[in-house]
Amino acid sequence: MACEMENDQTEEMDIEVLSSMWPEDVGTQADNQFNVEKPAGDSDTLKEVDIAEKRTMADLKRLPELMNTTDQGSSQLTNLVKQWEYMQDHAVKLLREELKILTKQREEAEAKELKIIEEHNFESQEPENVPVLDDTSHLFRRFKHKKRDALVGSKRVEIDEEFDTVQYWKQKAFSLEKMLEASTERERRLIEKLNESLKTMESHSAPVEELTQNLKRAEGFLHFILQNAPIVMGHQDKDLRYLFIYNKFPTLREQDILGKTDVEIFHGGGVKESEDFKREVLEKGKASKREITFETELFGSKTFLIYVEPVYNKAREKIGINYMGMEVTDQVRKREKMAKLREDNAVRKAMESELNKTIHITEETMRAKQMLATMSHEIRSPSSGVVGMAEILSTTKLDKEQRQLLNVMISSGDLVLQLINDILDLSKVESGVMRLEATKFRPREVVKHVLQTAAASLKKDLTLEGNITDEVPIEVVGDVLRIRQILTNLISNAIKFTHEGKVGIKLKVISVPSFASGMELNADAEEQNGLTETETSVWIRCDVYDTGIGIPGKALPCLFKKYMQASADHARKYGGTGLGLAICKQLVELMGGQLTVTSQVNAGSTFTFILPYKVATSDDHSDDQDFSDMVDHHQPEPDDTTEGYFQFKPLLGSIYSNGGPVIGNNSFLPHKVMLTSPLKRINGFVSDTSNNTAQSETTQVENNGYIDETRLETCSGPCPSKETESCSSSQASSEGGALEMESELTVSSRREEEETETTKPKILLVEDNKINIMVAKSMMKQLGYTFDIANNGVEAMTAIKGTSYDLVLMDVCMPVLDGLKATRLIRSYEESGNWDAAIEAGVDIKISENEQACVHSTNRLPIIAMTANTLAESSEECYANGMDSFISKPVTLQKLKECLRRYLH
Amino acid sequence: MLGLGVDRLQADINRLLTSLFHQGVLDEQFLQLQQLQDETSPTFVYDVINIYFDESEKLLRSLRLLLMDREFSDYKKIGLHLNQLVGSSSSIGARRVRNVCVAFRSASELNNRPGCLRGLEVVEHEYHYLKNMMHELFQLEQQRLLAAGVRYPM
């Protein structure tokens, strides 16, 4: 803190330095503090290092004083002394060991000598004083031993001569002299050695010198380690004035620091804190660490880890503190960054788990929806089986009660099917599978048909009205089926909740609504509705209003939610699935529009939807002129296309009488006639027509309903080629007056037959599959048409060349020449008037002169594809190849009828 | 044979049909077929189904021959045959046969011979099942007609 290191070498270091501080108990063990007892090699390396001492700054006078007065200082000195003593001890030990060896040698030599003497004595048989007493002799012998031991020089003398002769004594004297000499020599050598030892002892250096050297080495080592370390060390006295500082901030001079306190030296954040910390340590007398961030003018913002310990003198009185600071700015920064990262991480993890949960829920929902759709689909097949069976049953002979029961059964089945279709529709819209088809249609007709249909099944005293303003175009382009579905839904909803008054539809053109303005037309919707930018578009607002019970305001928000009805009471009272409005809303939005509702309790509700449409160019005729034969005959309307107002009143009887044939609207399944009283009228009508037509086609066999086995056999035999069966209808005649059981399908076909008999249209069926031909033929027969058959595209072209047809039903997938190609060639013929394109394409067409000259009607020949793929893509392909419409396979009576109605009239 | 079993027979027929619908052997198209049958062609369903079986038998035989040929590679022809089969099956409402045919056809489009062989087997199996069921149905129908035909002089 007080100082700043010159080089921040920690910049690049990644190690966490904080924990590598010395353990607490270090310092009491003097041996560990500085390992001064280094081998020579080590001290050499230290010597080689040039230690720059310039940065050290110490109050040299005070330092020794400090050393002498404090515990730490004296223990340091004691340590050094101890070491020196230990070394001396070591030297003494070595000397002693040497002495011991020498002594041992000498003892060995003496022992040898003694042995020799003993031997000698024994040999010489020197007379011994015979002891008088055992004890004394013993003593004597012991003494002798002792004497011998003591006598160093006395050695056994080997004498060859006879004992006690002159020679003997001479020799003995001589040898003794020699031994004496050797002994003297030894003595001299020992003295020499002793002197030598003494000398080496003397040559050993004085302890002070040694201590100085050690101190110097320690100091050098410290410098070596500390010179570049980011560490500041200092000692401060009781008043926290600096007495010693190491590694001070380079611009500060010695006199700027020594004798001053932190507060006097620095200014800025953290200084006061560190001062207080030091004081606290001093007061408590306990060493501690703290991290302090300084904000000074001198060195900016830096964080130091500060270690402060109190210093005591020998009397255990506090005399100041030792202080050590380490710069840890980077570490702190890193640590903070780390903490932040961890925090971020935690937050992110939490978010992730949240998202996962959401995804999981969404997936579950999707799965549930999928399951619902699958289940609905699975339920649909068997329930259509049930309904179908019930319908078949209804064609059999039943009494009145049975018929009523059956009617209930069929209508319930219809309801189930309707519900399932709703669910499937909804899941189709939601999953984006549903695609919209752009077709031309007349809004007035659509409104009228919807109202007509509703009126047909109306059981209440309500007025249904339609009001279309003049500026609404006669023809527009949009997905008529869906729009009709929406209208039907809304109307039936309105009727359901209205008990008196009126229900109506109002159409008018509006300017571009606010939700769509700015983008002119929603691009998606545009595409889906088949609109392109260049074509003029129009926004039409459609209000479906009623004078019913109304919807309370609080129920409005959840009105368009699935399975929701305004209240549980209503649900019980009025029934229904609660899916209708949800589907309507989704459909409207899918088409780029908006569905809203306003309502007043007990006064009525108005559902409004706004949709964009493309304006159809008026020159080609509408392809939505179906149902035109169903125009109410009781209310003659001169011009259907421009009529702006319709009204349907429940004239009960009269409505029902023509309500029967109102079928074909996709929102009603074909078995709608279930009211018993008006049915009779229909039946009366029906039986008339059937009598007429049956006579024209079949030979009635009045065999009184009897049927025998042989007849059955002839009938069941394969006789497919006979188009008009000659065999009689056993059932019709056998049932006699039970014609009222005729299914409604046949009712309408009869009517049609009647109508179309005058101008029988020519139809060509192009189909290669025998079964399909057969089925189609039977259907056509029921509808009252006949047709020619071509087995492939080439045959079809040959046929078209020869005859002028009103309609062609063309299978797409055929051998030789498929339907698409054939259509293309036919269209090119229509345009150019010759078959060149076909001939170019390698189609072999026999052209005779008169045929070439034959003038065909220049009208475009309606060609309807029959395709196995119901997907929108393949229908686009059909249109692209010049086909006018398509029927998806398998062909049903319903589809065929609708198609024929549209193109033949 | 005394005309007393009409109701029972009709119930049996209905039950059989319902179970066929339920199993997915037949679909709504079969109802269409039945609706087409009227007094002018009282055996229409029977006739159509018979022709269907005749035609299909031929097609299946041809398919088997094609596939059994070791060096065959005419997947296109197989595709054509299958188109026929799919078309007529869907026309009479033989849903399961149609579905397995579609699978077979996609195998043939991929020139997948083992797939084709398997497909053929499945198609044949479904076809025979359908044939048996139809046979049963027609027998019941015949009996019902016979029973319904019984009249007692008043």
Interface residues (C-beta under 8 A of the other chain):
Chain A: S381 P382 S384 G385 V386 G388 M389 E391 I392 L393 T396 A694 E697 T698 G705 Y706 I707 D708 E709 L712 C715 S716 P718 C719 P720 T724 E725 C727 S728 S729 S730 Q731 A732 S733 S743 L745 T746 D768 N769 K770 I771 N772 M774 V775 S778 M779 K781 Q782 D811 C813 P815 A868 K889 P890 V891 T892 L893
Chain B: Q10 N14 L17 T18 F21 H22 G24 D27 E28 Q29 L31 Q32 L33 Q34 Q35 L36 Q37 D38 E39 T40 S41 P42 T43 F44 Y46 D47 V48 N50 I51 Y52 D54 E55 L80 N83 Q84 V86 G87 S88 S90 S91 I92 G93 F138 Q142 L145 L146 G149 R151
